Each structure stands twice: as structure tokens, then as C-alpha cells.
Amino acid sequence: MPGDVGRWIEFWAARQPDALAWVDDERRCSWREAADRVARLADWLQRAGVGPGERVALWLANRTAVLEAIFAAARIGAIALPINARLTPLEVAFQLADAAPRVLLVERAFRERADQALAAVTTVPPPSRLEVGRGAARADGRVDACAYELALAASDPAAGPANADPRDPDSPMILMYTSGTTGQPKGALLPHRKTLANCRNARAGFGTTARDRVLVVTPLFHSLGLQILALPALFCGAAVVIQEGFDPVRAWRAVDQEGITYLGAVPTAHQRLLDALGPEAPASLRFVFTAGAAAPAALLHAYHRRGVVMLQGYGQTETSMLTCQRPEEALAKAGSVGRPLPFAELRLVAPATLDGPVAGWRDVEAGAVGEIVVRGPITMLGYWKRPEATRETLRGEWVRTGDLATRDGDFDVTLVGRAREMYISGGENVYPAEVEAVLESHPAIAEAAVVAVADATWGEIGRAHLVPRAGFALDLDALPEWLAPRLARFKQPRSYVVEASLPRTASGKVQKHRLADPAPIAPR
């Protein structure tokens, strides 16, 4: 397999030209057809003036055009910029102004929003726009042609990239903006070698081969959908089945009809998938995968009762896939996100030593809390035009993840929270993720998010935002008694807020900075 990501599609087209490469709601492509379309788009991008290092923005729904653009940009040395399809025009304008792409591939259905976003960009030249997606049916029953398809048809698949030299492993390939759980998004610049290492890690964790068929119901503008599911599957020669919009019933239908062997989703989506699943899963399914947030143990056991192994993993936009559970240990080590994968060197470092020189960092013992730091080919180059943020996160070869975790003797990692979320109550460290896991084991609580609030006596205390489970009555007054045998007193929230839902990023992470500061309910 070539290290140059832009050559992966033609690699498999030469070996299994008629096998299925990818399919979405509109199109099925063999590897031969996929290679032709990628080559045509690469030619069009070059003729549109896109050169090495320039950005190609992708404001698209879940469709195969995203993958075509990722590989076409990689083929010519350009940088793909996936944009969250759910963003407002002003949020998109921020990314366009920050990244200054030469070309914008945009969903035709987003035309009005794209007009608004581009009108708000005044500091950089506007990108050329190419619309993707069919138009509305006309009175005569015909459908307007898709500009994207016309552009491909007019391009030359034999033209080849202007620079045919092997791609430098450190050359940037993808610019992916972080979820912004704490504020303004930052663009993580991801090189070719990171994508290659990530795909090798996913292959090691999932055991993916060319015989697999992978269902992608998560957005391709997010690391889980693109970096952990779609790109590693294609690296292995497997077929990728893409669905637009999340419909659990439709997802299970695809598993059955397409012979899907694995799929991935964030825990909240898996709960909806479980609700739509019968007593047994389709026979083709090898496992399901989750990441993006801690999965309740009840979720793993519910899948197990239906004969499905659920694997948990861990990674970030800046690092992608770092750990994965082993199938034989998934139940026994429920709550863990697994062991480090081959192309990621992980350490759990005592937080008190992290602000000093790397040489003075101290690894914690098994069972103690440390911050996850990682090095290896799996890491980003840095944050786009954010040197200060880059220096804070990249310490020499090491990336500080900001995630706190413990490990056991086998180095299976269990997340306990974010370094910035940890608070100190009466001199004791409290990790919200630990408290949330206990709260979510309550039969009447579907979701929990714990935040710190200032307190004159204790310094900080916890406030829990709770989403009740449908069909259950949540008695807040009884919670302290229920928590007493499960959590030390200093860890227990002192007040509660009942929410209809929790604000989340596209990757499923709770945006705690968006939780309002209402009048909380203190148990009597």
C-alpha cells in the first residue's frame, strides 16, 4: 500500500476493479469507477487553480463526493477542509476566513446558507464554488444537472497531478476544525503520515480486510466517520456504505441488505440503534464500535444480549485512533477504552509535572489519575495559524490531550475526565466523568453532565445536569441517599438541573460551556 494517500484508490482499483468501493444514497461505485472519479476531480481542481498546500473546503452532506474530494486533494498535494454541515452561515464564514480555501464544494441544498456565509467573508478572496447534488424536478419531469457531475464529465482522468513525486509524509492532507467544547474552534492540521498511521491502527483494532463492509451513519466531517471508519476501511480495500441522516431503522436495514460487518457511532446514537434492533442482530455483523464519549456499561451488556460485541476506543481530532478494546475483553473491562494501538506511544503523566520540562514528567502508577500524552506518526502537525495554541498542546514530540485517565496492569485505559473539568472540592480532586458514570447507572437517568460551581465554603462544588429516562420518574430528593453507597460525599453533586437534552458537538461530546446557569434544585 503506497504511503501517498492520494494513490490508495488506484491501488485497489488495480487489484479488485469490479468490487464495491463505496455507495451512498445516490450512487454505487466499483473501485474502477471510484478511481476514475477521483482522477477526474483531481484534474478539475488543478484546472481551477488548486496547487499543493492550498485548501479545498467541503461543505457537504454524507455522500461519496466527500471521499472523492479527500482523495483528489491528497493526489495533488492540496489540503481537504471538511466543514460541519450543521453549522450556521456565520460559523462557516469563520472557517472560510481562517483557512482561505481556493475552492468550496458545497451541497446544492445549502445554496442559501452558502450565499450568506460567503457574503460574511471579507478578509480573504472568496473561493470558487462547485455545487454538489441534483436540482429539483422541473415541470417536464426532468432534473437539473448537477454541476459537480458536469465538472467530472468534462475533466480528463488521465491528466495526472502536476507534481507526480511521492508525497512527503509530513505534508498536510486534512484541516479539521475541533469541536469547540470550550469555545472558538481551532483547525488541526493533519499530515499524510497521520492518516496512514491511523488507518494501520484501525486495521489492528478492528481486524479489517477487503472482505469487510463498513456502514458509516456518522458525519464524514467528523473524525469518527472519516478517520476511524471510512478512510481505514478504504485503506484495507473494504467497501464503505454511507447514509445521509441518522435513521436507526434504515441503518439496520442496510446492515441486513448490504451484509455490513461493522459500524460505528457515538454512545447516544447507539442507544437509538439498540431501541430499533430486534432480539438478534443481522448475522453478518462482527461488532459495533463507539467513541467520542464514555459508553455506559449497560449499553455494552444490551448489545451482548443480542449477540453483538461492542468495542470502545479513544482518540481525538489531533491524534485520531489511539486505543481500542479487544473483543474477548469488551465485557470484562466494560468502561475501559482499551489498550494503546501500535502506532501510538501513550503515557499517563502526573498532572503536577506537566507544566515543567518533558524530561521531568512523571508517569503515574496503575490506578492513579494521569493526563494522556501521546507521540508517534499518529499526531497532528499543529493548529492552523495558532502558534500559541500549538505550543500549549505540542510539547516536543508529545501531544498533551487534556484527557485524564487511569490504567490497569495491562495498560487498559479508563477515561475519568478532562484536565480542565477537574475541580477541587474541600481539597479533594473531583473528576466529573466518574460522577457522571455513577449517575447514569441510575434507572431513571438517561444522561448526566457535571460542572463545577464556586462555593464559599468548599471552593468548588458539583452541579449535575440530568436528562430523565423516558418512562421513569426521577426523584431528586432521593438521589443523595441513592448516591451515598456509590460515591464519596465530596464527589456527590450538591445541586441538580433537569434538562430535556444536553448540548453536544457533532462528535457527541457534551458542550459544558453551553450549559446555562439556571437556578439549580438542591435536594431537601
N, C-alpha and C positions, 0 to 999 in steps of 0.2 A: 504494500500500500504506500503510495507516494506521500511524503511529508507535506507537500504543497496541497492544501485542502481543495484548491480550485480544480485539481485533477482527479478527485475521487470518483466523480460521476462517470467520466470516460473510462476510468479503470474498471469499474464494474460493468459498464456497457460492453467492454471488450470480452468480458468473461461470461456474462449471462444477459445477453442483449434483449431477450424476449421476456425475461422475468419482470414481475411488477416492481417498480421503484417507488412510486408514490401515487396516492389517489386523494382527491378532495371531493367536495360536493358537486363539482362540475366536470372533473377530468380524471382519467386514469392514464398513467404513463408507464411504459416499459423503460428499462434502463437505456435502451437505444433512443427512445423518444425524449427522455429526460436529458440525455447528453446533448441532443440536437437543440433543445430549447435553451439550455444553459449557454451553449456556444453562440446561439443567435443573440441572446440577451447581452452577452459579453461584447459582441460586435456592436450592438446598438449603443451600449454605454460608452464605448470608446469613441464612436462617431458623435455622441452627444458631448464629448469633451472631457469625460471622466478619465483621469490618469491615476497612477499609483499614489496612494495616500489620501486621495480625495474621497469624500463621503457620499454614499448613496442611501438616502432615507427611505424607509419602508413603513408607510402608514397604511397597513393592510389588515384585513380580517384574516382568519385562519384559512389559508389556501396554499396550494403548491407554489404559487408565484413567490412567496416568501423564500422558500428553499431555492428556487431558481435564481433569485436575486442574490442570496447569500453566496452561492457557488460561482455565479457570474462575476460578482465583485471580487471574490477571492482569486479568480482566474486572472484578472487584470491588475491585481495588486491594490484595488480600492478597498474602502472600509464600509461595511454594511452597518446601517444605523436603524435597528428595529424600533418603532415607536408604538407605545401602548395605544391600542385602538380605542380605549375608553377615556382618553384624556380630553380635556376641553381645548378649544382652539388656542386659548392663551397659554395653556401648559405646553402644547405642541410648539407654539411660537417660541417659547423659551429654549427648547431643544434645537429648533432650526436656527435660531440666532446664535446659540452657543457652538453648534457643530458646523454651521455654514455648509450644508451639503450642496453638491453640484446638481444632483438630480433627486427628485421626490417621486417615488412610486406610490400612488395613493388610490385607495378604494373609490370607485366611482360614486358609491353611496355616501362617501364623506365629502362630496364636492363642496357643499355649502360651508362645512366646517373648515375645509382646506382653504377656501377663499378668505375666511375670517382669520385663520392662522397666518397665512402669508401676508395679509394686509397689516398684521401687527408686527411683522419683522421689518425693521427699518435700518438695522445696523450692518447688515451684510447683504450682498446681492441675492435676489430670490433664485431658488433652484428651478431648473426646467422640470415641468410636471408631466408625468405619464400616468393616465388613469387605467386602472385595472378593474375588470368586472363588466358584465354585459349591461346594456342600457335597458330601459323599459320597453315593453312591447308597443309597437305603433298600431295605428288604426287598421292597417292592412295585415296585421298579424306578424310582420317581420320584427326582428330585434336589431337595434342599432349595433354596429360592430364595436368590439372592444378595442380601444386604442392600443392597448398592450399587445393584443394578438396581431393587430395590423403591423406594429413595430417589429415583432418577431418574424412575421412573414416576409417583411422587406429586408431582413438582415441576412448576412452571409455566415453560416455556421463554420465555414472553412477558413474564415479570415484569421482566426487565432489572435492571441494577445500581442500587443505591440512589443512587450518585453517577455520573451519566452524563457528567460533564465529561471532556474529553480528559485522558489520564493525563500527569502531569508526567514528562518523560523521565528525570529523576533519581530518581523514586520507586522504591523497591526492589521487585524482582519475584521473585528467587530467592535463597535462603540455602543455599549449597552448602559443606559442610564439606570442607576439604582432606584429602588422602590421609593426612597424618600420617607422612611418610617420616622425620621427625626426632623425633616424639613426639606430644604431645596435639594432636588436630585443632582447627582454627580455622574458624569459619564465615565464608566470603567472601560479602559482601552485594552482589548483582548487580542493577543497575537496568535499567529498560526500555530505555534508550538503549544499554546494553551489548549486550543481546540483539539489538537492531536492527542495530547496527554489526557485530556478529559474523556475523549472517546475510548481510549485504551482503558481508563479507569472504569467507565461504564461497562465495557465489554467484560472486564474482570469481575465486576459486581453482579452483572446480570447473566453472564454466560451467553451473550448474544451471538448468533450465527446468521448466515444468509438464509436459513430456513425460517427465521422469525418473522412475524408480522406485528407491528407495533401501532397501537392506537394512541393518537395524540388529540385529546379533548381540551388540554390546557393551552393557553395562548402561546403562539410562537414568538411573541415579543418578550416572553419571559424565559428565564434560564431553564426552568423545569421542562417546558415544552420544546425549546430549541436545543439547549446544550446537553440536557440529560437524556431526552427521549429521541428526538428526530435526528440530530447530527450523528450521535453514536450508532444508531440503527443503520443509517446510510453508510457509515464507515465500515460496518460489518457486512454490507450487502443485503441487509434485511429490507423489507417493504414497510413504508410508513403510510398509515391511513389517518387522514386529517379530517376533523369535523369542526365546523364553524358553529359557535354557540354550544353551551353545555346542556345537553338533554340526556339524563341518565337512561331513559328507556331506549332512546336511539343509540346510545353508546353500547348497551348490551346487545342490541340487535346487530350492530356492526361486529362485535366480538364473535357472535354466532355465525353471521353470514361470511365474514372475511377470514375466519379462522385466526383471530387475534391471539397471540401468545403472551403478550403482556401489555399493560397500560400503566399510566402514572397520573396522579392528581394530588392536590393538597388535601389535608385531612377533612376539611369541611365539605369538599366535593365528594370525597369517598363516602361520607355519611349518606349523601343523597344517592350515590351509586348503590350502596347497600340497601337503602329503602326500596329501590327499584329492582333488586335482584331476588329471584326466586330462591327456593331451598337449596338449589345446586347451581354452580357456575357452569358456563359452557366448557366442554371437555378440552378445547384447545388451549385454554388459559393456563399458563405456567405459574404466574404470580402477578400481583399488583404492587406498585411502588408508591411511596409517599415521601414528600419532603416539603420544605417551606415553613413548617411549624411542627411542633411536637404532636404526635398522634396518640390519642387516648388508648390505653391498653384494651378497653372494651371494643374498640374498632378492630384491632387485630384478632381478638377472640371471635367476634361476629363473622369475620371473613373465614376464619378457621372452621367454624361450624358449617360453612357452606363448601368446604373443601378447597379453600383458596389460601395460599401463603401470601402474607403481606410483608413486604420488606420496607424498612425505613432507611433513609440516607440523609446525608448532611452536606451542604455546600453553600456557597454564596455566589453572587454575580462576579465578584472579584476572583473567585477560585474555582467555581463550579463544583464538580462531584469529588468530595474528599473521603467520605466513609460510606459503607453500606453493610447492612446486616447479612449474615449468612443464613440461607433458608432453613437449615437444620436448627438454628438458634433463635429464630424470629420470635417464637412464643416464650421460650425460656428466658430471653433477655428483652422482653417487651419493655418499651420505654427507652431502650438504647437506640442509637442511630448507627451502630455497627463499628467496625474497625477501619483504620486508615487503609486506603487503596494504594496500589503500587507506586503511582506517580505523584504521591503527596506525602511529604515528611511532616508529621504533626507533632507538636509538643503542647503540653498543658503547663503554662508558666504561672508562677505565683504572681498575682496582680501587683503586689507591693514592689516587685523588682522590675516591672516592665518599663518604667519611665527612665531607668538607668541604661547604661551601655548593654548591648546584646550579650557581651561576654559575662555580664553579671546576672543574667536571667537565671532563675532557679526553677527547675521542674518540680511539680508537686507530686506527692506520693499517691498511690491508688486510694480513691475515696475522698481526696481533698479537692477543693474547687480551684481551678486554674483557668486562665484565658487561653483559648485555642490560638496558636500561631502556626503558620504553615509556610513551607518553602518547596521549591521544585518547579518543573516546567508547567505546572498547573496554574501558576499565578499570573495576574494581570501585569501590564507594563506600568500602570499608574492611572490617575484620574485626568481626564481631558482638561487641559488648561487650569488645573488646580494643583499647583506645586506644593502649597502648604498642606492641603489635604493628603496629597501623595506622601509627603514626608511623615505625616502622622500615622499613616497606615503601613507604609513600606519601611521597614527598619532593616536596612541592608538587603539580604536575600529573603527576609522573613516578612510575611503579611500578618499584621495583627487583625484578627477577625472581629474582636469586640464581643465574641460569644464566650460565655463561661460554661464550664463543663467539669464533670468528674470522669474518671476511668476506673475500670476494674483491673484485675491482674492480667487479663488477656488483652488489655487496651481497647475494650469496647467502651465507646464514649457515650455519656448521657448528658444532654444539654440541661443547664439549670437556669439560664437567663442571659441577658445582655449585661455587659460590664456597666454600661451607663444606667441600666434599670435597677441594678442592685441598690438597696438603700440600707441605712443603718438605723435600727430602732433600739434605743436604750443600750447602745454599744454593741449590739448583735447584728451581723450581716444577714439580710433577708433577700432571697432570690425569688422574684415573682413567679418564675416558671414552676418552681417547686410547689408554691402555694396554689397556683392555677391548676396544676395536675391533680391535687387533692380535691379542690372544689369541683372539678369536672368529673370526679368519680361519684359525686352526689347524684342520686337518681333523678332529682328534679332540676339539675343544672346542665344545660347543653354546652355553654361556653363561659369562660371566665377570663377576665383581664385585670390584673392587679397593678395599681400605680401607687407611687409614694406621695404623701402629702405632708406638709410641715406640721409639726406638733410642738407646742411649747414645753411639754414635759419630756417626751421621748425623742425629740429631734425630728424623727420621721415616723409615720405610721402608714399602714397599708389601707387602701380603699379598693374594694373589689367591684368591678362592673360585671354583672351577671345576666346571661340570656337564659331564661327558663326553658326547660324542655317541654315540647308540646304535649299536652295531656296530663301534665303533672302540676300540682300546686306547690309553689315554693314558699316555705315558711321561714322568713328571715330571722324571726325571733328564736327559732330552734337551731339556727346554724352554729352559734358558739358551742352549744352542747354537743352537736354532731362533730365539730372540729376538734373538740378537746382531746380525745384519744388519738387523733391523727396528726396534729400539728402542735408544736410548742407554742405557748401563749404568745411569745414575742413575734411569731410568724403569722399569727391569725389577723386577718383584716379587722379594723376597728369600725368600719362603716361599709355600706353596700349601696350600689345603684343598680336598679333593674333596667335593662336595655332590651329593645326589640331586636337589635343586632349590633355587632361590633364593627367599627370601620376597619377595612382591610385593604392592603395593597393587592395588585394583580397576582402576586405570588402567594397570597393567603396570609401574610403576616399582619398582625394587628397593629394599626397605627395609633399607638397610645397617646401621641401628642395631639390627636384629634378628639380624644375623649373629653367631653365638656366637663366643667367643674360645677356640677349641679349641687343642690342640697342633698347630701347623701343620707341614707337611712341608717341610723345606728340601732342595732338590736337592743331591745329593752332588757 
